[in-house]
Amino acid sequence: MIKKLLCLITILAIFHFPSYADLKKVVSIGSDDINYRFFGVAGAVLDDKGNVYICDSKGSFLRKYDSNGRFIKEIGRYGQGPGEFSNTISGLYFNDGLFVLDTGNNRIVELDQELNIKRYIKLSRLALSIMGFGDNFYMISRTPGRFSFEVGIYDRDGHYIKSFFDRRPIFIEKIEQSKIGQAISLIYSSIAATVERETGEVAITFQWPGENIEIFRFSKDGEFIKKIVSDHIIKYDFPEFRLKGLPTNLRFPDQSNLIMIRSIHSLDEKRLLLEYWVNEYNLDKAVKENEYILIVDRNSGQLVHRELLPLKSGIADARKSYICAILNEGDVPEVAVYRLDY
């Protein structure tokens, strides 16, 4: 009996199995009440006390709720002047305050924890998302003159320092470089990135992965560290029909899968979270849509845990065991905070 037990322990030590985890919704924000009604949530971020800051791009406002989901304060309206927003798409919480990317005005709005505006930071380049560590901002933007994306490093005053990454998926090489092909190439070269809060390490992945999920790790200064590869959670052969033209010209096979990594988040120094979306097609009709949380080891890319999300959503932020998700489906948009317990 003891020998069998020792043999089992040895097997478990050699082979890694995804761990058990329990995903529980702890806070839900969104109703017909005036202080909880949203029009189009574009971003949400958690602070270290569990407060939730929510950017509504259609309503052009920013709100703060406490860790129990109780409304605290709202600021903002549409416009270009002080206290006004135009297409706020993402937020970032530093230890010393909140930063909101206002793409319509091409600026970052710096606020304190009470939503008092401290200053506006004008940007020289159009950014698609905002991250940060120490004295630097990191923002995804399109590489000038090329059909690919890069991560730019900026100082706290919005001054551009340098760019890094500038890669494209291997399958892009198969696309004919016509005008349509260039548009498809740009779409399938899009990237998602995250910054590890303790070290500043940047992890980047392609939103439209090929046969494998590739994750590229860089230092806080933009120096390449390593590439890790994580397998898909389903058997997946890259569908060549994606490369044959715009939707009016597509010829779908009888059955196919369209897969996207919507976002990547750093949980801690050891784990990365991927928002993994699968749309199953029968001919040209989507018949099933699922969204998963994939947690992978930062060093090996090995799958640690996967979780099927109960609703279609978008993960806006993750902080240790807490995940902040946006649910814009249905009549009442919602922001939900989940706790992932191992």
C-alpha positions in Angstrom: 0.0 0.0 0.0 2.8 2.4 0.9 4.6 1.6 -2.3 1.5 2.4 -4.3 1.0 5.7 -2.5 4.7 6.7 -3.1 4.3 5.7 -6.8 1.2 7.9 -7.0 3.0 10.9 -5.4 5.9 10.5 -7.8 3.5 10.5 -10.8 1.8 13.6 -9.5 5.1 15.3 -9.1 6.2 14.5 -12.6 2.9 15.3 -14.4 1.2 18.7 -14.0 -2.6 18.8 -13.8 -4.7 21.9 -14.0 -5.6 22.9 -10.4 -9.1 23.2 -9.1 -10.5 26.6 -8.6 -13.9 28.1 -7.7 -15.0 31.3 -9.5 -17.6 33.3 -7.5 -19.2 36.6 -8.3 -18.8 38.9 -5.3 -20.0 42.2 -6.6 -22.4 43.2 -9.4 -22.9 46.8 -10.5 -25.6 47.7 -12.9 -29.3 48.4 -12.8 -32.0 50.9 -13.8 -31.2 53.1 -10.9 -29.7 56.4 -12.1 -26.4 55.9 -10.3 -26.0 52.4 -11.6 -27.2 52.7 -15.1 -24.6 52.4 -17.9 -24.8 53.1 -21.6 -21.6 51.5 -22.9 -18.9 50.4 -20.4 -15.5 50.6 -22.1 -13.2 50.2 -19.1 -13.1 49.2 -15.4 -10.3 49.0 -13.0 -9.8 47.9 -9.3 -7.7 49.6 -6.7 -5.9 47.9 -3.8 -8.9 48.4 -1.5 -11.3 46.8 -3.9 -12.9 50.0 -5.1 -14.2 49.9 -8.7 -13.7 52.7 -11.2 -15.8 52.5 -14.3 -15.5 54.4 -17.6 -18.6 54.7 -19.8 -17.7 55.8 -23.3 -21.2 56.4 -24.5 -22.2 58.4 -21.4 -18.8 60.1 -21.2 -18.6 59.7 -17.4 -16.4 58.1 -14.8 -17.8 56.6 -11.7 -16.4 55.2 -8.4 -18.0 52.4 -6.4 -16.8 50.8 -3.2 -15.8 47.1 -2.7 -19.5 46.3 -2.0 -20.7 47.9 -5.2 -22.1 51.0 -3.5 -22.1 54.2 -5.6 -19.6 56.9 -4.4 -19.1 59.6 -7.0 -19.5 60.4 -10.7 -17.7 63.0 -12.9 -17.6 63.9 -16.6 -19.7 64.8 -19.6 -19.0 64.8 -23.3 -16.6 67.4 -24.7 -13.0 68.6 -24.9 -12.8 70.9 -22.0 -11.9 70.5 -18.3 -13.9 67.6 -16.7 -15.1 66.4 -20.1 -14.4 63.1 -21.9 -14.6 61.8 -25.5 -14.4 58.0 -25.9 -12.7 57.0 -22.7 -11.6 53.4 -23.3 -9.5 52.2 -20.4 -8.3 53.0 -16.9 -5.1 52.4 -15.0 -4.6 52.4 -11.2 -1.2 53.3 -9.8 -0.5 53.3 -6.1 -0.6 57.1 -6.2 -3.8 57.6 -8.3 -5.9 56.8 -11.3 -5.2 57.4 -14.9 -7.8 57.3 -17.7 -7.1 57.1 -21.4 -9.3 59.6 -23.2 -8.7 58.6 -26.9 -11.2 61.1 -28.4 -9.1 63.9 -26.9 -5.8 62.0 -27.3 -4.9 62.6 -23.7 -4.5 60.9 -20.3 -6.5 62.2 -17.4 -4.8 61.9 -14.0 -7.1 61.8 -11.0 -6.8 61.1 -7.3 -8.8 58.3 -5.6 -11.7 60.7 -5.0 -12.0 61.4 -8.7 -10.6 64.9 -8.4 -8.8 65.8 -11.7 -5.1 66.6 -11.0 -3.9 67.3 -14.6 -4.2 66.4 -18.3 -1.4 64.7 -20.1 -1.4 65.3 -23.9 -0.1 62.4 -26.1 1.9 62.8 -29.3 0.6 59.4 -30.6 -2.8 57.8 -30.7 -2.9 54.9 -28.1 -5.3 52.0 -27.9 -4.7 51.0 -24.3 -2.8 52.1 -21.2 -0.7 50.2 -18.7 1.9 51.5 -16.2 4.8 50.8 -13.9 7.0 53.1 -11.9 7.6 56.3 -13.8 6.5 54.9 -17.2 3.3 54.4 -19.1 3.0 51.6 -21.7 0.6 52.0 -24.5 -0.3 49.9 -27.6 -0.4 51.7 -30.9 0.0 51.0 -34.5 3.5 51.0 -35.9 3.8 54.1 -38.1 3.9 53.1 -41.8 3.5 49.4 -41.1 0.6 46.9 -40.8 1.6 45.8 -37.3 1.4 47.0 -33.7 3.9 48.0 -31.1 4.2 48.9 -27.4 5.4 52.4 -26.7 7.0 53.6 -23.5 6.2 57.1 -22.3 7.2 59.0 -19.2 4.6 60.4 -16.7 4.4 63.6 -18.7 3.4 61.7 -21.8 6.7 62.1 -23.6 7.6 59.3 -26.0 10.7 57.3 -25.0 10.9 54.2 -27.2 8.9 51.4 -28.8 9.4 47.6 -28.7 7.8 44.4 -30.1 6.7 45.2 -33.7 6.0 41.6 -34.6 3.3 39.8 -36.6 1.9 36.3 -36.5 3.6 33.8 -38.9 0.4 33.1 -40.7 0.2 36.7 -41.9 2.9 35.8 -44.4 0.3 33.8 -46.3 -1.9 36.8 -47.0 -1.7 38.4 -50.4 -0.6 42.0 -50.1 -3.5 43.6 -51.9 -5.5 46.4 -50.3 -7.9 43.8 -48.9 -5.0 41.6 -47.8 -3.3 44.6 -46.0 -6.6 45.3 -44.1 -6.8 41.7 -43.0 -3.1 41.7 -42.1 -3.7 44.7 -39.8 -6.7 43.1 -38.1 -4.9 39.8 -37.5 -1.8 41.5 -36.2 -3.6 43.1 -33.2 -2.0 42.4 -29.8 -2.9 42.5 -26.1 -0.5 43.3 -23.3 -0.2 43.4 -19.6 2.3 44.7 -17.0 3.3 42.7 -13.9 2.6 45.1 -10.9 5.6 44.1 -8.8 8.4 43.9 -11.5 7.1 45.9 -14.4 7.6 43.0 -16.8 5.5 43.2 -19.9 3.7 40.2 -21.4 2.3 40.4 -25.0 0.3 38.0 -27.0 -1.4 38.1 -30.4 -5.2 38.5 -30.2 -5.7 36.2 -33.2 -3.4 33.2 -32.4 -2.3 30.6 -34.9 -1.8 26.9 -34.1 -0.3 27.9 -30.7 -0.7 30.7 -28.3 2.5 32.7 -28.2 3.3 35.0 -25.3 6.3 37.3 -25.5 7.9 38.6 -22.3 9.9 41.8 -22.1 11.6 43.7 -19.2 10.2 47.1 -18.0 12.7 48.7 -20.3 11.5 46.9 -23.4 14.3 44.3 -23.6 13.2 40.8 -24.8 13.3 38.1 -22.1 11.8 35.0 -23.7 8.9 33.6 -25.7 6.6 31.0 -24.1 4.1 28.8 -26.0 0.7 27.6 -24.7 -1.5 25.1 -26.4 -5.1 25.8 -27.3 -7.7 24.3 -24.9 -9.4 22.6 -27.9 -7.9 20.8 -30.9 -7.3 23.7 -33.3 -6.1 23.9 -36.8 -5.7 27.4 -38.1 -8.7 28.0 -40.5 -7.2 29.1 -43.8 -10.6 30.7 -44.8 -9.8 33.6 -42.5 -7.2 34.7 -45.0 -9.3 34.7 -48.2 -11.0 38.1 -48.1 -13.5 40.3 -46.3 -16.8 38.8 -45.0 -18.6 39.3 -48.4 -16.1 37.0 -50.1 -15.6 34.4 -47.4 -16.3 30.8 -48.1 -16.7 29.0 -44.8 -16.1 25.2 -44.4 -18.9 23.1 -43.1 -17.6 23.5 -39.5 -14.9 25.9 -38.2 -13.8 27.7 -35.1 -12.9 31.4 -34.8 -10.6 31.9 -31.7 -9.5 35.1 -30.1 -7.5 36.1 -27.1 -9.5 39.2 -26.1 -7.1 40.3 -23.3 -4.2 39.2 -21.2 -3.7 40.1 -17.5 -1.0 39.6 -14.9 -2.3 37.9 -11.7 1.1 37.8 -10.0 4.8 37.0 -10.7 4.0 33.4 -11.6 0.6 33.5 -13.4 -0.9 35.1 -16.4 -4.6 35.2 -17.2 -5.9 34.9 -20.8 -9.4 35.8 -21.9 -10.0 33.0 -24.5 -13.0 33.3 -26.8 -14.3 30.6 -29.2 -17.0 31.1 -31.8 -18.1 27.9 -33.5 -19.5 28.2 -37.0 -21.6 25.9 -39.2 -21.1 27.2 -42.7 -21.5 31.0 -42.3 -23.5 31.0 -39.1 -22.3 31.2 -35.6 -23.9 28.4 -33.7 -22.1 28.5 -30.3 -20.0 31.0 -28.4 -18.0 30.3 -25.3 -15.6 32.4 -23.3 -12.9 30.9 -21.0 -10.4 32.1 -18.4 -7.1 30.4 -19.0 -4.5 30.7 -16.3 -1.0 29.8 -17.5 2.4 29.6 -15.9 4.5 32.7 -16.8 7.7 30.7 -17.2 6.6 27.6 -19.0 3.3 28.6 -20.7 1.7 25.5 -19.2 -2.0 25.6 -18.5 -2.6 25.9 -14.7 -6.4 26.3 -14.8 -9.3 27.0 -17.1 -12.8 28.3 -16.3 -15.8 28.6 -18.5 -17.3 32.1 -17.9 -21.1 31.9 -17.3 -21.9 34.9 -19.5 -20.3 36.6 -22.5 -18.2 39.4 -21.0 -14.9 41.2 -21.4 -12.3 41.1 -18.7 -11.2 44.6 -17.9 -8.8 44.1 -14.9 -7.4 41.4 -12.7 -5.7 41.9 -9.4 -4.4 38.8 -7.6 -7.5 36.7 -7.0 -10.0 39.3 -8.2 -11.3 39.6 -11.8 -13.3 42.6 -13.0 -15.5 41.8 -16.0 -17.7 44.0 -18.3 -21.0 42.6 -19.5 -22.5 44.9 -22.1 -25.0 42.2 -23.3 -28.7 42.7 -22.5 -30.7 45.7 -21.6 -28.7 46.8 -18.6 -24.9 46.8 -18.9 -23.1 45.4 -15.9 -19.7 45.3 -14.2 -19.0 42.3 -12.1 -16.2 41.4 -9.8 -15.3 37.7 -9.4 -13.1 36.0 -6.9 -11.0 33.1 -8.1 -10.3 30.8 -5.1 -7.8 27.9 -5.4 
